[in-house]
Amino acid sequence: MTDLKKSEILFLYESSYNIPNGDPFTGEQRYDEETKKILVSDVRMKRYIRTYLEDIKKLPIYVSEKTGAGKTDSKGVLKWIAENRNPNKKIDIVELLKEQIDVRLFGGISTLGDDAKNIKVDNKPMVNGHTQFTGPVQFALLNPSLNESNLRMHQNTTHFTSKAENTQGSIGTTTLVPYSLVQIHGWFNPKVAENVGTTSEDLNLMFEGLWYGTSGDGSSHSRSKVGQNSVLLIEIVYSENNKKVYGVDRLIQLIPKVDKKGEQLRSMDDYELDFTKLFEAAKTDKIEAINYYTEIEIPGFTDILKTKERTNEDSKWKEKFKQMNFTSSKK
């Protein structure tokens, strides 16, 4: 793990006439009334990644509905994993948790406590029931879109009735987001990664899950999430663990075209992205590399990186930009 370094993550994806992240109580899209920007939670993004890694990559996930216990029952989940997904017959909860890739990425906790001894593996009681790992990968609690949006009311009818005595389905009302370009801001801490055993392959798989899990694979393939496309993924790698670029979430700016306002945007044809601040940050010694991934040509970004500079001094900052490669592992 010596190759892992402190970094920050920016992930841009667009949505069209869907609900990027509904409130769990109302089902309505999370929304900042003052800025008119939609909000997407860290929990939503982690769910995209977990589902992709579990369903597509077939990797062991701790926070899962497929453990036979329900993802909110920590004790039941650990008992199920110990008895059903424990080929090495481990009795240490610490080691068992480390085998789950989402724990190595986002952290995890055992609430078994002293009850751990009641779970037997080959007639041996489990140990370390009081265990908690902080995840080396964290996302902002709420991530605003780069553009403003006016929510649209949408009504639909259900075919089946909710009760046997009803003679027809019901009418439902919800709000849709016509268009948004969401920016997810994340952080990776290599010191925390040492404690939980995170590897560079884990991080690469996380990026893969973030990209594909958001744009149609896994849990993003649903009625409320169709219409999402991953646009750009950036990892800003620091030269030293004590280095810091302030305002990373403001390094990319969205500029509507002259005849458009933020809430009138409906596609990438309606605006431009300004990467000037990102390029300026790349010229400092705080940043060692900027890894990125995109599957489209982005004016002001991909074209600039391809342009040859006149002097070696001007080209040095461009050499920090390196394209990620995780598509080879996608099956």
C-alpha positions as protocol buffer text, in pm:
chain_id: "A"
residue {
  index: 1
  type: MET
  ca { x: 0 y: 0 z: 0 }
}
residue {
  index: 2
  type: THR
  ca { x: 301 y: 229 z: -14 }
}
residue {
  index: 3
  type: ASP
  ca { x: 178 y: 368 z: -350 }
}
residue {
  index: 4
  type: LEU
  ca { x: -140 y: 512 z: -198 }
}
residue {
  index: 5
  type: LYS
  ca { x: -134 y: 887 z: -142 }
}
residue {
  index: 6
  type: LYS
  ca { x: -371 y: 1147 z: -5 }
}
residue {
  index: 7
  type: SER
  ca { x: -614 y: 1262 z: -272 }
}
residue {
  index: 8
  type: GLU
  ca { x: -941 y: 1439 z: -340 }
}
residue {
  index: 9
  type: ILE
  ca { x: -1208 y: 1324 z: -584 }
}
residue {
  index: 10
  type: LEU
  ca { x: -1439 y: 1513 z: -816 }
}
residue {
  index: 11
  type: PHE
  ca { x: -1703 y: 1320 z: -1005 }
}
residue {
  index: 12
  type: LEU
  ca { x: -1944 y: 1484 z: -1248 }
}
residue {
  index: 13
  type: TYR
  ca { x: -2255 y: 1314 z: -1379 }
}
residue {
  index: 14
  type: GLU
  ca { x: -2569 y: 1444 z: -1550 }
}
residue {
  index: 15
  type: SER
  ca { x: -2930 y: 1352 z: -1495 }
}
residue {
  index: 16
  type: SER
  ca { x: -3235 y: 1412 z: -1711 }
}
residue {
  index: 17
  type: TYR
  ca { x: -3597 y: 1406 z: -1594 }
}
residue {
  index: 18
  type: ASN
  ca { x: -3543 y: 1176 z: -1299 }
}
residue {
  index: 19
  type: ILE
  ca { x: -3496 y: 1184 z: -922 }
}
residue {
  index: 20
  type: PRO
  ca { x: -3119 y: 1172 z: -853 }
}
residue {
  index: 21
  type: ASN
  ca { x: -3166 y: 1141 z: -477 }
}
residue {
  index: 22
  type: GLY
  ca { x: -3507 y: 1134 z: -312 }
}
residue {
  index: 23
  type: ASP
  ca { x: -3557 y: 1218 z: 53 }
}
residue {
  index: 24
  type: PRO
  ca { x: -3615 y: 891 z: 243 }
}
residue {
  index: 25
  type: PHE
  ca { x: -3919 y: 1035 z: 425 }
}
residue {
  index: 26
  type: THR
  ca { x: -4101 y: 1211 z: 140 }
}
residue {
  index: 27
  type: GLY
  ca { x: -3953 y: 1055 z: -172 }
}
residue {
  index: 28
  type: GLU
  ca { x: -3906 y: 1406 z: -312 }
}
residue {
  index: 29
  type: GLN
  ca { x: -3575 y: 1518 z: -458 }
}
residue {
  index: 30
  type: ARG
  ca { x: -3336 y: 1673 z: -206 }
}
residue {
  index: 31
  type: TYR
  ca { x: -3323 y: 2043 z: -290 }
}
residue {
  index: 32
  type: ASP
  ca { x: -3167 y: 2366 z: -164 }
}
residue {
  index: 33
  type: GLU
  ca { x: -3447 y: 2622 z: -182 }
}
residue {
  index: 34
  type: GLU
  ca { x: -3210 y: 2918 z: -161 }
}
residue {
  index: 35
  type: THR
  ca { x: -2958 y: 2820 z: -430 }
}
residue {
  index: 36
  type: LYS
  ca { x: -3207 y: 2617 z: -639 }
}
residue {
  index: 37
  type: LYS
  ca { x: -2951 y: 2341 z: -664 }
}
residue {
  index: 38
  type: ILE
  ca { x: -3036 y: 1976 z: -617 }
}
residue {
  index: 39
  type: LEU
  ca { x: -2849 y: 1775 z: -355 }
}
residue {
  index: 40
  type: VAL
  ca { x: -2715 y: 1420 z: -362 }
}
residue {
  index: 41
  type: SER
  ca { x: -2605 y: 1247 z: -42 }
}
residue {
  index: 42
  type: ASP
  ca { x: -2291 y: 1044 z: 27 }
}
residue {
  index: 43
  type: VAL
  ca { x: -2511 y: 748 z: 121 }
}
residue {
  index: 44
  type: ARG
  ca { x: -2667 y: 748 z: -226 }
}
residue {
  index: 45
  type: MET
  ca { x: -2325 y: 740 z: -396 }
}
residue {
  index: 46
  type: LYS
  ca { x: -2192 y: 464 z: -169 }
}
residue {
  index: 47
  type: ARG
  ca { x: -2501 y: 260 z: -252 }
}
residue {
  index: 48
  type: TYR
  ca { x: -2424 y: 290 z: -626 }
}
residue {
  index: 49
  type: ILE
  ca { x: -2071 y: 164 z: -561 }
}
residue {
  index: 50
  type: ARG
  ca { x: -2170 y: -119 z: -325 }
}
residue {
  index: 51
  type: THR
  ca { x: -2440 y: -253 z: -557 }
}
residue {
  index: 52
  type: TYR
  ca { x: -2206 y: -244 z: -857 }
}
residue {
  index: 53
  type: LEU
  ca { x: -1926 y: -423 z: -672 }
}
residue {
  index: 54
  type: GLU
  ca { x: -2166 y: -685 z: -539 }
}
residue {
  index: 55
  type: ASP
  ca { x: -2388 y: -748 z: -841 }
}
residue {
  index: 56
  type: ILE
  ca { x: -2146 y: -687 z: -1127 }
}
residue {
  index: 57
  type: LYS
  ca { x: -1805 y: -767 z: -979 }
}
residue {
  index: 58
  type: LYS
  ca { x: -1935 y: -1039 z: -742 }
}
residue {
  index: 59
  type: LEU
  ca { x: -1735 y: -905 z: -447 }
}
residue {
  index: 60
  type: PRO
  ca { x: -1823 y: -952 z: -76 }
}
residue {
  index: 61
  type: ILE
  ca { x: -2018 y: -658 z: 64 }
}
residue {
  index: 62
  type: TYR
  ca { x: -2092 y: -596 z: 434 }
}
residue {
  index: 63
  type: VAL
  ca { x: -2378 y: -346 z: 400 }
}
residue {
  index: 64
  type: SER
  ca { x: -2597 y: -567 z: 182 }
}
residue {
  index: 65
  type: GLU
  ca { x: -2947 y: -708 z: 162 }
}
residue {
  index: 66
  type: LYS
  ca { x: -2808 y: -1039 z: 38 }
}
residue {
  index: 67
  type: THR
  ca { x: -2662 y: -1161 z: 365 }
}
residue {
  index: 68
  type: GLY
  ca { x: -2979 y: -1329 z: 479 }
}
residue {
  index: 69
  type: ALA
  ca { x: -3020 y: -1089 z: 771 }
}
residue {
  index: 70
  type: GLY
  ca { x: -3099 y: -747 z: 630 }
}
residue {
  index: 71
  type: LYS
  ca { x: -2841 y: -472 z: 597 }
}
residue {
  index: 72
  type: THR
  ca { x: -2952 y: -287 z: 914 }
}
residue {
  index: 73
  type: ASP
  ca { x: -2898 y: -591 z: 1139 }
}
residue {
  index: 74
  type: SER
  ca { x: -2523 y: -574 z: 1208 }
}
residue {
  index: 75
  type: LYS
  ca { x: -2527 y: -872 z: 1443 }
}
residue {
  index: 76
  type: GLY
  ca { x: -2726 y: -1086 z: 1203 }
}
residue {
  index: 77
  type: VAL
  ca { x: -2509 y: -987 z: 907 }
}
residue {
  index: 78
  type: LEU
  ca { x: -2185 y: -1078 z: 1086 }
}
residue {
  index: 79
  type: LYS
  ca { x: -2331 y: -1408 z: 1200 }
}
residue {
  index: 80
  type: TRP
  ca { x: -2441 y: -1489 z: 844 }
}
residue {
  index: 81
  type: ILE
  ca { x: -2099 y: -1396 z: 698 }
}
residue {
  index: 82
  type: ALA
  ca { x: -1915 y: -1601 z: 962 }
}
residue {
  index: 83
  type: GLU
  ca { x: -2127 y: -1906 z: 888 }
}
residue {
  index: 84
  type: ASN
  ca { x: -2181 y: -1873 z: 512 }
}
residue {
  index: 85
  type: ARG
  ca { x: -1902 y: -1661 z: 361 }
}
residue {
  index: 86
  type: ASN
  ca { x: -1598 y: -1751 z: 564 }
}
residue {
  index: 87
  type: PRO
  ca { x: -1391 y: -2003 z: 365 }
}
residue {
  index: 88
  type: ASN
  ca { x: -1079 y: -1945 z: 577 }
}
residue {
  index: 89
  type: LYS
  ca { x: -1277 y: -2012 z: 897 }
}
residue {
  index: 90
  type: LYS
  ca { x: -1173 y: -1687 z: 1061 }
}
residue {
  index: 91
  type: ILE
  ca { x: -1292 y: -1623 z: 1415 }
}
residue {
  index: 92
  type: ASP
  ca { x: -1155 y: -1269 z: 1448 }
}
residue {
  index: 93
  type: ILE
  ca { x: -1424 y: -1009 z: 1364 }
}
residue {
  index: 94
  type: VAL
  ca { x: -1146 y: -765 z: 1270 }
}
residue {
  index: 95
  type: GLU
  ca { x: -1016 y: -993 z: 997 }
}
residue {
  index: 96
  type: LEU
  ca { x: -1364 y: -1090 z: 883 }
}
residue {
  index: 97
  type: LEU
  ca { x: -1464 y: -727 z: 835 }
}
residue {
  index: 98
  type: LYS
  ca { x: -1146 y: -654 z: 641 }
}
residue {
  index: 99
  type: GLU
  ca { x: -1247 y: -917 z: 386 }
}
residue {
  index: 100
  type: GLN
  ca { x: -1550 y: -704 z: 285 }
}
residue {
  index: 101
  type: ILE
  ca { x: -1446 y: -455 z: 18 }
}
residue {
  index: 102
  type: ASP
  ca { x: -1697 y: -188 z: 127 }
}
residue {
  index: 103
  type: VAL
  ca { x: -1546 y: -196 z: 477 }
}
residue {
  index: 104
  type: ARG
  ca { x: -1200 y: -142 z: 327 }
}
residue {
  index: 105
  type: LEU
  ca { x: -1341 y: 157 z: 138 }
}
residue {
  index: 106
  type: PHE
  ca { x: -1608 y: 314 z: 360 }
}
residue {
  index: 107
  type: GLY
  ca { x: -1551 y: 159 z: 700 }
}
residue {
  index: 108
  type: GLY
  ca { x: -1773 y: -65 z: 913 }
}
residue {
  index: 109
  type: ILE
  ca { x: -1872 y: -149 z: 1267 }
}
residue {
  index: 110
  type: SER
  ca { x: -1946 y: -461 z: 1469 }
}
residue {
  index: 111
  type: THR
  ca { x: -2217 y: -426 z: 1732 }
}
residue {
  index: 112
  type: LEU
  ca { x: -2180 y: -783 z: 1853 }
}
residue {
  index: 113
  type: GLY
  ca { x: -1985 y: -686 z: 2161 }
}
residue {
  index: 114
  type: ASP
  ca { x: -1965 y: -974 z: 2409 }
}
residue {
  index: 115
  type: ASP
  ca { x: -2221 y: -1167 z: 2203 }
}
residue {
  index: 116
  type: ALA
  ca { x: -1945 y: -1248 z: 1956 }
}
residue {
  index: 117
  type: LYS
  ca { x: -1855 y: -1551 z: 2166 }
}
residue {
  index: 118
  type: ASN
  ca { x: -2199 y: -1699 z: 2090 }
}
residue {
  index: 119
  type: ILE
  ca { x: -2107 y: -1732 z: 1721 }
}
residue {
  index: 120
  type: LYS
  ca { x: -1903 y: -2047 z: 1664 }
}
residue {
  index: 121
  type: VAL
  ca { x: -1680 y: -2127 z: 1370 }
}
residue {
  index: 122
  type: ASP
  ca { x: -1567 y: -2490 z: 1384 }
}
residue {
  index: 123
  type: ASN
  ca { x: -1677 y: -2484 z: 1748 }
}
residue {
  index: 124
  type: LYS
  ca { x: -1448 y: -2188 z: 1820 }
}
residue {
  index: 125
  type: PRO
  ca { x: -1604 y: -1864 z: 1954 }
}
residue {
  index: 126
  type: MET
  ca { x: -1554 y: -1544 z: 1760 }
}
residue {
  index: 127
  type: VAL
  ca { x: -1352 y: -1263 z: 1916 }
}
residue {
  index: 128
  type: ASN
  ca { x: -1322 y: -882 z: 1894 }
}
residue {
  index: 129
  type: GLY
  ca { x: -1696 y: -814 z: 1893 }
}
residue {
  index: 130
  type: HIS
  ca { x: -1625 y: -446 z: 1967 }
}
residue {
  index: 131
  type: THR
  ca { x: -1471 y: -340 z: 1635 }
}
residue {
  index: 132
  type: GLN
  ca { x: -1504 y: -22 z: 1432 }
}
residue {
  index: 133
  type: PHE
  ca { x: -1325 y: 93 z: 1118 }
}
residue {
  index: 134
  type: THR
  ca { x: -1334 y: 443 z: 972 }
}
residue {
  index: 135
  type: GLY
  ca { x: -1339 y: 438 z: 592 }
}
residue {
  index: 136
  type: PRO
  ca { x: -1050 y: 593 z: 401 }
}
residue {
  index: 137
  type: VAL
  ca { x: -1293 y: 705 z: 129 }
}
residue {
  index: 138
  type: GLN
  ca { x: -1548 y: 968 z: 227 }
}
residue {
  index: 139
  type: PHE
  ca { x: -1785 y: 1184 z: 23 }
}
residue {
  index: 140
  type: ALA
  ca { x: -1943 y: 1515 z: 119 }
}
residue {
  index: 141
  type: LEU
  ca { x: -2265 y: 1460 z: 316 }
}
residue {
  index: 142
  type: LEU
  ca { x: -2463 y: 1657 z: 57 }
}
residue {
  index: 143
  type: ASN
  ca { x: -2331 y: 1735 z: -291 }
}
residue {
  index: 144
  type: PRO
  ca { x: -2494 y: 2021 z: -485 }
}
residue {
  index: 145
  type: SER
  ca { x: -2542 y: 2032 z: -860 }
}
residue {
  index: 146
  type: LEU
  ca { x: -2337 y: 2285 z: -1054 }
}
residue {
  index: 147
  type: ASN
  ca { x: -2651 y: 2431 z: -1212 }
}
residue {
  index: 148
  type: GLU
  ca { x: -2977 y: 2560 z: -1071 }
}
residue {
  index: 149
  type: SER
  ca { x: -3295 y: 2364 z: -1134 }
}
residue {
  index: 150
  type: ASN
  ca { x: -3668 y: 2424 z: -1108 }
}
residue {
  index: 151
  type: LEU
  ca { x: -3837 y: 2101 z: -1002 }
}
residue {
  index: 152
  type: ARG
  ca { x: -4123 y: 1978 z: -1220 }
}
residue {
  index: 153
  type: MET
  ca { x: -4438 y: 1820 z: -1078 }
}
residue {
  index: 154
  type: HIS
  ca { x: -4515 y: 1479 z: -1223 }
}
residue {
  index: 155
  type: GLN
  ca { x: -4828 y: 1269 z: -1175 }
}
residue {
  index: 156
  type: ASN
  ca { x: -4873 y: 903 z: -1253 }
}
residue {
  index: 157
  type: THR
  ca { x: -5130 y: 633 z: -1189 }
}
residue {
  index: 158
  type: THR
  ca { x: -5086 y: 283 z: -1053 }
}
residue {
  index: 159
  type: HIS
  ca { x: -5258 y: -13 z: -1219 }
}
residue {
  index: 160
  type: PHE
  ca { x: -5286 y: -235 z: -910 }
}
residue {
  index: 161
  type: THR
  ca { x: -5486 y: -136 z: -603 }
}
residue {
  index: 162
  type: SER
  ca { x: -5329 y: -100 z: -260 }
}
residue {
  index: 163
  type: LYS
  ca { x: -5622 y: -271 z: -85 }
}
residue {
  index: 164
  type: ALA
  ca { x: -5848 y: -557 z: -193 }
}
residue {
  index: 165
  type: GLU
  ca { x: -6166 y: -349 z: -147 }
}
residue {
  index: 166
  type: ASN
  ca { x: -6041 y: -72 z: -380 }
}
residue {
  index: 167
  type: THR
  ca { x: -6169 y: -88 z: -737 }
}
residue {
  index: 168
  type: GLN
  ca { x: -5891 y: 111 z: -906 }
}
residue {
  index: 169
  type: GLY
  ca { x: -5532 y: 219 z: -865 }
}
residue {
  index: 170
  type: SER
  ca { x: -5423 y: 549 z: -713 }
}
residue {
  index: 171
  type: ILE
  ca { x: -5275 y: 870 z: -851 }
}
residue {
  index: 172
  type: GLY
  ca { x: -4930 y: 965 z: -727 }
}
residue {
  index: 173
  type: THR
  ca { x: -4754 y: 1301 z: -743 }
}
residue {
  index: 174
  type: THR
  ca { x: -4381 y: 1358 z: -729 }
}
residue {
  index: 175
  type: THR
  ca { x: -4120 y: 1606 z: -849 }
}
residue {
  index: 176
  type: LEU
  ca { x: -3867 y: 1546 z: -1123 }
}
residue {
  index: 177
  type: VAL
  ca { x: -3540 y: 1723 z: -1198 }
}
residue {
  index: 178
  type: PRO
  ca { x: -3543 y: 1833 z: -1566 }
}
residue {
  index: 179
  type: TYR
  ca { x: -3164 y: 1843 z: -1584 }
}
residue {
  index: 180
  type: SER
  ca { x: -2870 y: 1859 z: -1348 }
}
residue {
  index: 181
  type: LEU
  ca { x: -2495 y: 1829 z: -1360 }
}
residue {
  index: 182
  type: VAL
  ca { x: -2407 y: 1690 z: -1018 }
}
residue {
  index: 183
  type: GLN
  ca { x: -2058 y: 1721 z: -873 }
}
residue {
  index: 184
  type: ILE
  ca { x: -1960 y: 1469 z: -608 }
}
residue {
  index: 185
  type: HIS
  ca { x: -1669 y: 1569 z: -385 }
}
residue {
  index: 186
  type: GLY
  ca { x: -1470 y: 1299 z: -207 }
}
residue {
  index: 187
  type: TRP
  ca { x: -1153 y: 1241 z: -9 }
}
residue {
  index: 188
  type: PHE
  ca { x: -907 y: 954 z: 30 }
}
residue {
  index: 189
  type: ASN
  ca { x: -688 y: 923 z: 342 }
}
residue {
  index: 190
  type: PRO
  ca { x: -392 y: 681 z: 308 }
}
residue {
  index: 191
  type: LYS
  ca { x: -326 y: 672 z: 684 }
}
residue {
  index: 192
  type: VAL
  ca { x: -677 y: 548 z: 750 }
}
residue {
  index: 193
  type: ALA
  ca { x: -634 y: 301 z: 463 }
}
residue {
  index: 194
  type: GLU
  ca { x: -344 y: 138 z: 647 }
}
residue {
  index: 195
  type: ASN
  ca { x: -568 y: 50 z: 941 }
}
residue {
  index: 196
  type: VAL
  ca { x: -829 y: -131 z: 733 }
}
residue {
  index: 197
  type: GLY
  ca { x: -601 y: -279 z: 466 }
}
residue {
  index: 198
  type: THR
  ca { x: -719 y: -83 z: 162 }
}
residue {
  index: 199
  type: THR
  ca { x: -522 y: -157 z: -155 }
}
residue {
  index: 200
  type: SER
  ca { x: -472 y: 32 z: -480 }
}
residue {
  index: 201
  type: GLU
  ca { x: -689 y: -232 z: -649 }
}
residue {
  index: 202
  type: ASP
  ca { x: -969 y: -156 z: -402 }
}
residue {
  index: 203
  type: LEU
  ca { x: -948 y: 212 z: -491 }
}
residue {
  index: 204
  type: ASN
  ca { x: -948 y: 133 z: -862 }
}
residue {
  index: 205
  type: LEU
  ca { x: -1258 y: -83 z: -819 }
}
residue {
  index: 206
  type: MET
  ca { x: -1424 y: 198 z: -624 }
}
residue {
  index: 207
  type: PHE
  ca { x: -1365 y: 438 z: -914 }
}
residue {
  index: 208
  type: GLU
  ca { x: -1503 y: 180 z: -1157 }
}
residue {
  index: 209
  type: GLY
  ca { x: -1811 y: 134 z: -940 }
}
residue {
  index: 210
  type: LEU
  ca { x: -1856 y: 510 z: -911 }
}
residue {
  index: 211
  type: TRP
  ca { x: -1844 y: 554 z: -1289 }
}
residue {
  index: 212
  type: TYR
  ca { x: -2054 y: 261 z: -1406 }
}
residue {
  index: 213
  type: GLY
  ca { x: -2268 y: 220 z: -1096 }
}
residue {
  index: 214
  type: THR
  ca { x: -2402 y: 574 z: -1137 }
}
residue {
  index: 215
  type: SER
  ca { x: -2474 y: 557 z: -1510 }
}
residue {
  index: 216
  type: GLY
  ca { x: -2690 y: 251 z: -1555 }
}
residue {
  index: 217
  type: ASP
  ca { x: -2533 y: -55 z: -1392 }
}
residue {
  index: 218
  type: GLY
  ca { x: -2646 y: -187 z: -1055 }
}
residue {
  index: 219
  type: SER
  ca { x: -2892 y: 22 z: -852 }
}
residue {
  index: 220
  type: SER
  ca { x: -2887 y: 316 z: -1098 }
}
residue {
  index: 221
  type: HIS
  ca { x: -3090 y: 101 z: -1339 }
}
residue {
  index: 222
  type: SER
  ca { x: -3426 y: 190 z: -1189 }
}
residue {
  index: 223
  type: ARG
  ca { x: -3732 y: 396 z: -1279 }
}
residue {
  index: 224
  type: SER
  ca { x: -3621 y: 698 z: -1078 }
}
residue {
  index: 225
  type: LYS
  ca { x: -3254 y: 688 z: -1185 }
}
residue {
  index: 226
  type: VAL
  ca { x: -3261 y: 622 z: -1561 }
}
residue {
  index: 227
  type: GLY
  ca { x: -3131 y: 917 z: -1759 }
}
residue {
  index: 228
  type: GLN
  ca { x: -2799 y: 946 z: -1574 }
}
residue {
  index: 229
  type: ASN
  ca { x: -2464 y: 965 z: -1754 }
}
residue {
  index: 230
  type: SER
  ca { x: -2117 y: 980 z: -1602 }
}
residue {
  index: 231
  type: VAL
  ca { x: -1929 y: 1277 z: -1747 }
}
residue {
  index: 232
  type: LEU
  ca { x: -1591 y: 1318 z: -1578 }
}
residue {
  index: 233
  type: LEU
  ca { x: -1401 y: 1156 z: -1291 }
}
residue {
  index: 234
  type: ILE
  ca { x: -1096 y: 1328 z: -1142 }
}
residue {
  index: 235
  type: GLU
  ca { x: -859 y: 1223 z: -864 }
}
residue {
  index: 236
  type: ILE
  ca { x: -626 y: 1498 z: -743 }
}
residue {
  index: 237
  type: VAL
  ca { x: -323 y: 1327 z: -587 }
}
residue {
  index: 238
  type: TYR
  ca { x: -119 y: 1535 z: -344 }
}
residue {
  index: 239
  type: SER
  ca { x: 261 y: 1534 z: -341 }
}
residue {
  index: 240
  type: GLU
  ca { x: 268 y: 1512 z: 40 }
}
residue {
  index: 241
  type: ASN
  ca { x: 8 y: 1416 z: 301 }
}
residue {
  index: 242
  type: ASN
  ca { x: 25 y: 1764 z: 455 }
}
residue {
  index: 243
  type: LYS
  ca { x: -45 y: 1943 z: 128 }
}
residue {
  index: 244
  type: LYS
  ca { x: -388 y: 2087 z: 56 }
}
residue {
  index: 245
  type: VAL
  ca { x: -559 y: 2274 z: -226 }
}
residue {
  index: 246
  type: TYR
  ca { x: -841 y: 2479 z: -81 }
}
residue {
  index: 247
  type: GLY
  ca { x: -1176 y: 2496 z: -256 }
}
residue {
  index: 248
  type: VAL
  ca { x: -1136 y: 2180 z: -465 }
}
residue {
  index: 249
  type: ASP
  ca { x: -1513 y: 2168 z: -511 }
}
residue {
  index: 250
  type: ARG
  ca { x: -1489 y: 2507 z: -685 }
}
residue {
  index: 251
  type: LEU
  ca { x: -1212 y: 2422 z: -933 }
}
residue {
  index: 252
  type: ILE
  ca { x: -1464 y: 2343 z: -1208 }
}
residue {
  index: 253
  type: GLN
  ca { x: -1722 y: 2604 z: -1299 }
}
residue {
  index: 254
  type: LEU
  ca { x: -2034 y: 2572 z: -1511 }
}
residue {
  index: 255
  type: ILE
  ca { x: -2107 y: 2866 z: -1743 }
}
residue {
  index: 256
  type: PRO
  ca { x: -2446 y: 2871 z: -1921 }
}
residue {
  index: 257
  type: LYS
  ca { x: -2442 y: 2986 z: -2280 }
}
residue {
  index: 258
  type: VAL
  ca { x: -2552 y: 3346 z: -2338 }
}
residue {
  index: 259
  type: ASP
  ca { x: -2916 y: 3265 z: -2409 }
}
residue {
  index: 260
  type: LYS
  ca { x: -2959 y: 3028 z: -2114 }
}
residue {
  index: 261
  type: LYS
  ca { x: -3004 y: 3044 z: -1738 }
}
residue {
  index: 262
  type: GLY
  ca { x: -2901 y: 2769 z: -1497 }
}
residue {
  index: 263
  type: GLU
  ca { x: -3255 y: 2636 z: -1456 }
}
residue {
  index: 264
  type: GLN
  ca { x: -3306 y: 2632 z: -1836 }
}
residue {
  index: 265
  type: LEU
  ca { x: -3026 y: 2384 z: -1905 }
}
residue {
  index: 266
  type: ARG
  ca { x: -3134 y: 2054 z: -2057 }
}
residue {
  index: 267
  type: SER
  ca { x: -2808 y: 1907 z: -2193 }
}
residue {
  index: 268
  type: MET
  ca { x: -2434 y: 1966 z: -2217 }
}
residue {
  index: 269
  type: ASP
  ca { x: -2504 y: 2166 z: -2535 }
}
residue {
  index: 270
  type: ASP
  ca { x: -2647 y: 2443 z: -2318 }
}
residue {
  index: 271
  type: TYR
  ca { x: -2335 y: 2528 z: -2119 }
}
residue {
  index: 272
  type: GLU
  ca { x: -1957 y: 2520 z: -2102 }
}
residue {
  index: 273
  type: LEU
  ca { x: -1729 y: 2395 z: -1827 }
}
residue {
  index: 274
  type: ASP
  ca { x: -1442 y: 2617 z: -1719 }
}
residue {
  index: 275
  type: PHE
  ca { x: -1134 y: 2427 z: -1594 }
}
residue {
  index: 276
  type: THR
  ca { x: -909 y: 2732 z: -1553 }
}
residue {
  index: 277
  type: LYS
  ca { x: -882 y: 2699 z: -1173 }
}
residue {
  index: 278
  type: LEU
  ca { x: -807 y: 2326 z: -1199 }
}
residue {
  index: 279
  type: PHE
  ca { x: -528 y: 2391 z: -1447 }
}
residue {
  index: 280
  type: GLU
  ca { x: -386 y: 2665 z: -1225 }
}
residue {
  index: 281
  type: ALA
  ca { x: -387 y: 2429 z: -927 }
}
residue {
  index: 282
  type: ALA
  ca { x: -203 y: 2168 z: -1135 }
}
residue {
  index: 283
  type: LYS
  ca { x: 84 y: 2411 z: -1179 }
}
residue {
  index: 284
  type: THR
  ca { x: 159 y: 2414 z: -804 }
}
residue {
  index: 285
  type: ASP
  ca { x: 394 y: 2176 z: -624 }
}
residue {
  index: 286
  type: LYS
  ca { x: 109 y: 2065 z: -397 }
}
residue {
  index: 287
  type: ILE
  ca { x: -22 y: 1832 z: -665 }
}
residue {
  index: 288
  type: GLU
  ca { x: 173 y: 1529 z: -783 }
}
residue {
  index: 289
  type: ALA
  ca { x: -78 y: 1397 z: -1034 }
}
residue {
  index: 290
  type: ILE
  ca { x: -433 y: 1441 z: -1158 }
}
residue {
  index: 291
  type: ASN
  ca { x: -583 y: 1113 z: -1269 }
}
residue {
  index: 292
  type: TYR
  ca { x: -897 y: 1141 z: -1479 }
}
residue {
  index: 293
  type: TYR
  ca { x: -1145 y: 936 z: -1676 }
}
residue {
  index: 294
  type: THR
  ca { x: -1404 y: 1032 z: -1936 }
}
residue {
  index: 295
  type: GLU
  ca { x: -1559 y: 864 z: -2236 }
}
residue {
  index: 296
  type: ILE
  ca { x: -1647 y: 1184 z: -2422 }
}
residue {
  index: 297
  type: GLU
  ca { x: -1469 y: 1488 z: -2558 }
}
residue {
  index: 298
  type: ILE
  ca { x: -1511 y: 1776 z: -2313 }
}
residue {
  index: 299
  type: PRO
  ca { x: -1436 y: 2119 z: -2467 }
}
residue {
  index: 300
  type: GLY
  ca { x: -1193 y: 2314 z: -2254 }
}
residue {
  index: 301
  type: PHE
  ca { x: -1052 y: 1997 z: -2098 }
}
residue {
  index: 302
  type: THR
  ca { x: -967 y: 1706 z: -2327 }
}
residue {
  index: 303
  type: ASP
  ca { x: -872 y: 1938 z: -2614 }
}
residue {
  index: 304
  type: ILE
  ca { x: -649 y: 2151 z: -2391 }
}
residue {
  index: 305
  type: LEU
  ca { x: -464 y: 1845 z: -2259 }
}
residue {
  index: 306
  type: LYS
  ca { x: -398 y: 1727 z: -2614 }
}
residue {
  index: 307
  type: THR
  ca { x: -259 y: 2062 z: -2727 }
}
residue {
  index: 308
  type: LYS
  ca { x: 121 y: 2079 z: -2738 }
}
residue {
  index: 309
  type: GLU
  ca { x: 277 y: 2368 z: -2549 }
}
residue {
  index: 310
  type: ARG
  ca { x: 550 y: 2589 z: -2690 }
}
residue {
  index: 311
  type: THR
  ca { x: 791 y: 2548 z: -2399 }
}
residue {
  index: 312
  type: ASN
  ca { x: 885 y: 2267 z: -2162 }
}
residue {
  index: 313
  type: GLU
  ca { x: 783 y: 2485 z: -1869 }
}
residue {
  index: 314
  type: ASP
  ca { x: 429 y: 2517 z: -2004 }
}
residue {
  index: 315
  type: SER
  ca { x: 401 y: 2143 z: -2065 }
}
residue {
  index: 316
  type: LYS
  ca { x: 508 y: 2033 z: -1715 }
}
residue {
  index: 317
  type: TRP
  ca { x: 166 y: 2082 z: -1559 }
}
residue {
  index: 318
  type: LYS
  ca { x: -1 y: 1887 z: -1841 }
}
residue {
  index: 319
  type: GLU
  ca { x: 223 y: 1590 z: -1769 }
}
residue {
  index: 320
  type: LYS
  ca { x: 54 y: 1560 z: -1430 }
}
residue {
  index: 321
  type: PHE
  ca { x: -271 y: 1460 z: -1602 }
}
residue {
  index: 322
  type: LYS
  ca { x: -292 y: 1084 z: -1647 }
}
residue {
  index: 323
  type: GLN
  ca { x: -591 y: 894 z: -1782 }
}
residue {
  index: 324
  type: MET
  ca { x: -732 y: 625 z: -1553 }
}
residue {
  index: 325
  type: ASN
  ca { x: -769 y: 272 z: -1683 }
}
residue {
  index: 326
  type: PHE
  ca { x: -1027 y: 58 z: -1510 }
}
residue {
  index: 327
  type: THR
  ca { x: -1227 y: -54 z: -1813 }
}
residue {
  index: 328
  type: SER
  ca { x: -1006 y: -361 z: -1862 }
}
residue {
  index: 329
  type: SER
  ca { x: -1145 y: -511 z: -1542 }
}
residue {
  index: 330
  type: LYS
  ca { x: -1509 y: -445 z: -1632 }
}
residue {
  index: 331
  type: LYS
  ca { x: -1694 y: -762 z: -1730 }
}
